Amino acid sequence: MAALAVAFYHVPWVNPTYYLGVVRNSYLMVDFFFVLSGFVICHGYRESLRSGQDLCRYAWLRFGRLYPLHLAVLLVWLSLDVVVFAKQVVTGDVGAVPAFSSVHYHELWTSLLLIQGLGTNSDLVYNYPSWSISTEFYTCLLFGVVVLLLRHRRPLWQVAAVISILSLVTYLLSGEQSFRHAFHFAFFRCVLGFFFGVVTYQAYLSLKPTFDRIGGGSPFNWAVSLTLGGTIAFLGVKTIGPSDFAITPLVGLVVLLVAGAQGGVAVRVLAWKPFAWLGRVSYSIYMVHAFVLVVANEVLRRLLKILPQMDLGRELGAGQLHPRAALGTALLVVTIGVVCLASHVTYTFVEDPFRKKSKQLADRWFGARDRTIR
């Protein structure tokens, strides 16, 4: 659901959902991913990182999990440049930004090296959501190094809390006052959320006996439902600014309570098969949605001749395409459907096979010691 929320946020034409607060604030769902990643990675690897070989295995598994789909989608985006280049050759019109310009070359190399989210780029030309994948990969490596160096010398939650706080301070000192335009300091944003997720997991371990004792009690399930509802309400009413920073502890609480829940309506709904399927393909949804949206926007602009409106009296939607409500809604439904279908295809033929292959190679190269691969 969080991945779909990001897709709705990136829809480049005005539609009935465009001005909803929960949609306009869904850029914060990236921070949900960061916190959740810290929680899950800590669960899977906190006990298995005991040597340099373990760290190499862990780094390879993270690479095999993230990079193949990133590369596949990058090549699809690169095909757009090929089309633009062919058009420029035929028409002789290079336009404002020629295909394969210096900006494109720089973006291509930084994307291939998976460093496009580390402050190396002034802009994102290709698959723009992939900046977070770049930051998350290196944040995962930082986590592995931290766990290996600690080796029970100091509680992991304390070190994770310090790293998270230092990242927040660094981010604030950079002059950023929200998460909306945090491109050049994205790494600190990721480290903040990820290591807060690590702290959340350590809190979960401490509270697990209490969770087990409470079980599926009604008060606990009400707390889960209210927290989920409160998060949605927060996204619906907040404005862009310092309130963005509240998302990290808020989603940490959501993850903690949902992980500890052992029943109740909210947990049963989240375990529903369609939602479980969305969970499986969520990484693919996140990685492919931008390309599908660009294509849909071109259909509106070039085939249906829908023009942007500049003077609207409100900031949101200025310069966006403004199709009629029925057309915008229909295209939105079709586009999200295509995103889900494309994500199922990329999960089936790219993401899952390469994840399994990377696991097989890790077993061959480093030994089959880690049975908790995530």
N, C-alpha and C positions, 0 to 999 in steps of 0.2 A: 504493500500500500504506500509505503514511503517512496519507493522507486517510481510508482505511478504519479504520486504527488509532484515529484520533480519534473516528470514529463508534462503534466498539466501546467506547471509554472513556466516551462520553456515554450509553450505553444505561442507562435509568433503572430497570430491574428486574434483580433478581439472576438470573443464568444461569450455566451451567458455565464461561464464560470470565471471569466478573465478577471473581474474586479473583486471576486470573493477574497476576503482577507486570508482565509486558510490556503488559497492558491497562491496569492501574491507573497505569502511568507514561507512557501514550501521550499525555498532555497535553504532553509534551516534543516530540512530533512537530510542534507549531506552530513550535518553534525550528528544526527541520529545514527547514520552509518558509522561514523567514527567511534562513537561511544559503544555501539553494539560490537564493532570489530574488536575493540580493546577487551570487551567482556568475553567474547567467544575465543579469541586467540589466547587470552590468559587461561581460559578453561582447558584449551587443547594442548598447550605447550609449556606451561609454567613448571611442570615436573620433568619434562623430557629434555630440556636444554642443559646438558651437564658437561659438554666438551665442545671443542672447536668443530669436530665432525658433526655433532648434533646441530650446531649453528649453521653449518653449510647445508645440511639436509633441510633444515627449516627454511633457509633462504631460498633454496631451490624450489621447495613446495609452494612458497608464497609467489615466486616468479611464475611457476607453472600454472598457478591458479589465476593470476591476473593478466599476464602478458599475452598469451595466445589470442584471447578475444580482443584485447586492445589492438594487437597488430592486425587482426582480420578486419576490424571496423576501420582502422586507419587506412588500410588499402582500399576499402570501399569509398572512403572520403577522397582519397587520392584520385579515384576515377573521375570525380567531379572536375578536378583540375585538367584531366585529360580531355574531357568534354569541352570545357571552356577554352582550352588551348586549340582544339580542333575548330571551334567556332571562330576564334580569333584569326586563324589561318585562312579560313574560308571568306570571312567578311572583311578582314583587314582592320577591324576595330578592336584594339586591345583593352579599351575600357579604363576605368579608374585604377583597378588593381589587376595587372596582367597575370595570367596563369604562370605558375612556377616562378614567381618573382622572388626577390631576396627574402621577403617576409615569409613566403611559403617554404622556401628551402630551410630557413632557420627553424621554423615550426616543425618541419618534417624530421630533421635530425634530432631535435630535442624530444620529439614524441617517440622516435625510434629508441632513444636512450632512456626513455621514461623519466625525463627530468623537466618536462614542460610545466610542472606545477611548483617548481622550486625557485621561482623568481627569475628564471632565465629568459622569459619571453615578455614582450610588451603587449602581446595580444595572442589570442588563440584562433588559428585559421581553420584547423581541421576539427576533430571531435572534441569540442570544448568541454564537455563534462569530464573528460579523462584527466583533467588536472588533479582531481581528488584521488584517482587511482595512483598517479605518480607520487603524491604525498603519502598515501597510505602504505605503499610498498616500502619506502624508506623509513617510515615510522615503525613498521613491523620489524625491520632490521634493527632499529634502535632498541625496540623492546627485547629482541633476542639477545643483543649485547648486554643490556642491563641485567636480564635474568642470569645470563652466564657469569657475569662479573660478581653478582651478589652471592650466589651459591649459599644462601641461607645466612649470610653474614648480617644482614639487616632485613627486617620485614619488607616485603615487596610493596605493600600498600603505602608505606611511608615514602619510599623513593618515588613511586608513581605519583603520589600526591605532590611532592616537591617539583617533579618534572612538569606536571600539569599546571601548577601555580606559576612556575617560571615562564612557561609558554604563554600563559595569559598576560603576565606582566610585559613580556617582550612584545606581544601583539599590541597591547595598549600603548606602549612606548613608541611603536611605529606610527602612531597617529590614527590608526583605524578605530572607529567608534561603533562599528557594527560588523556583521559577517556578510553584508550584501556585496561589497566590492573588495573582497579580501584576496585578490589574486596574487600579488607579489609576496604576501606574508602567509600564504596558504599552508605552508608546512607547520607553522606554529599553531594555526587553527586546528590542524589535524592532530598534532601531538597533544594539544589541550584535551580534545575530545577522547582520543584513544586511551590516554593514560588515566583519564577520569573513568573510562570504562574498566580499566584494570582495577582501580580503587573500588568500583562498584562490584566487581566480581569478588574481590577480597571481602567486601561487606556481605555479599551473598553467602560465602563460605561460613562467616561468623554467625550469620542469622539462620542458616539452614536448619539447625536443630529446632529453632522456634517455628520456622515455616513448617517443618515436619509435624510438630506438635499441634499446630493450628489446623493443618490439613486443608480441607476444602470448606472451612468454616465460612459462614455468611459474612461476618464483618470483614474478613480478609478479601473476599471476592468483591465486596462493595468498594473496598479501597482500590482494587485493581481497576474496576469500572470507572470510578470517579477520577482516578489519575489519568486514564486514557481520555476520558471526556474532558478533563481539565486541560490536557495538552492540546486537544483540538480547539477548545475555546480560546486558549492563549494564542494559538496561531490565527484564529479568526479575528481577534480584536487588537493585537499589538501593532505598533508602527515601527518602521525601520529606525534603528538607533541602538543605544546601550541595552535595551531590553532583549536584544538578540542573545546576549551572553547568558540569559536565564535558561536558554534551551538545553545547555549541557547538563546541569544538575536535574532539570525536569525530565529529560529523556533517560537519564541515569536511573531516576526513581521508577520510571515506567519499566525499564528493562529489569530492574531488581525485583519489582513486584510480580511481573509476568513470569519471570524465571522461578520465583518462589511459589507461585499459585499452583494448586493441585486440583483444580476444578472450577466451577462457576461459569456463568454465562459468557463472560469475556473470553476466557480461555477456550471454551468449546467453540465459540465463533472463530477465533483465530486458528483453531485446529481444523476448520472446515476445509474440505479438499480443494476448492478453488483458491483459497488463501494459501494453502500449503504449496500449491502449484506456483502461485505468484512468488512465494518465497524462494522456490528452486530457481526460477528464471529471473529473479530480481536484478542480479548483476547484469544479465543480458539486456533487460529493460533499460537499465541505467545507461548502458553503453551504446545501444542502437537507436534510442528514441530521437536523439538530435538529428540524425541523418534523415529519418522518416519525416520529421517535422519540417526540415529544410525543403524536402521534395514536395510535401503538401503545400507549403507556402508558395513555391514556384508554380504549382498548379493554379492556385488562386491568382497569382500575379500575372502569369504569362498566358495561361489558357482561358481563364475566366475574366481577365482584364480588371481585377479588383485593385484599386489604387489606394495607397496610404493616405491617411488624413492627418495633417500636421497641426491645425489650429482647432483644438478640441476643448480648450478651457480647463484641462486637467492633465496632469503629467502622465499618468498611466494611459497607455494606448496611443499617445502622440507618436506619429510616424509609423504606427502599425497598420496592417491591412484591416479594413472594416467591412467585411461582407455582411449581407443581411443576416439577421439572427438565425433564420432557418438554415441557410447555407453554411454559416459558421458552425452551427451545432452539428449538422449532418457530417461536415468534413471532420469535426473534432471526434465524433463517434467512430467514423471510419478509420481515422488516423490512429487513434488509440488501439483500435482492433488490429490494425496492421502492425503496430509496435509490439503488441502481445504475440501475434503470429510470428513475426520476424524473430522475436526473442526466443520463442520455442524452438525455432529452426537453429539459431546460433547456439542455444544451450545444447541441443541434441547433437549437432554436427561439429561444434567447435569447442565450446566451454567444457562440457562433461568429458568428451573423449581425451582432450589434452590434459585435463585434471587427472584422469586415471592414468594416462601415459606418464605424466610427471611423477606420480606415485610409484609406478613400476620402475622407472629409472632411479628414483631415490632409493628404493629397496635394493636395486642392483649395485648402485655406487656406494651407498652409505650404510646398508644393512637395514633389515625390516624391524627396527627397534620401536618406531613410533606408530602405535596403533590408534591414535586419536586424531588422525589427520582431519582438518576442517577445510 
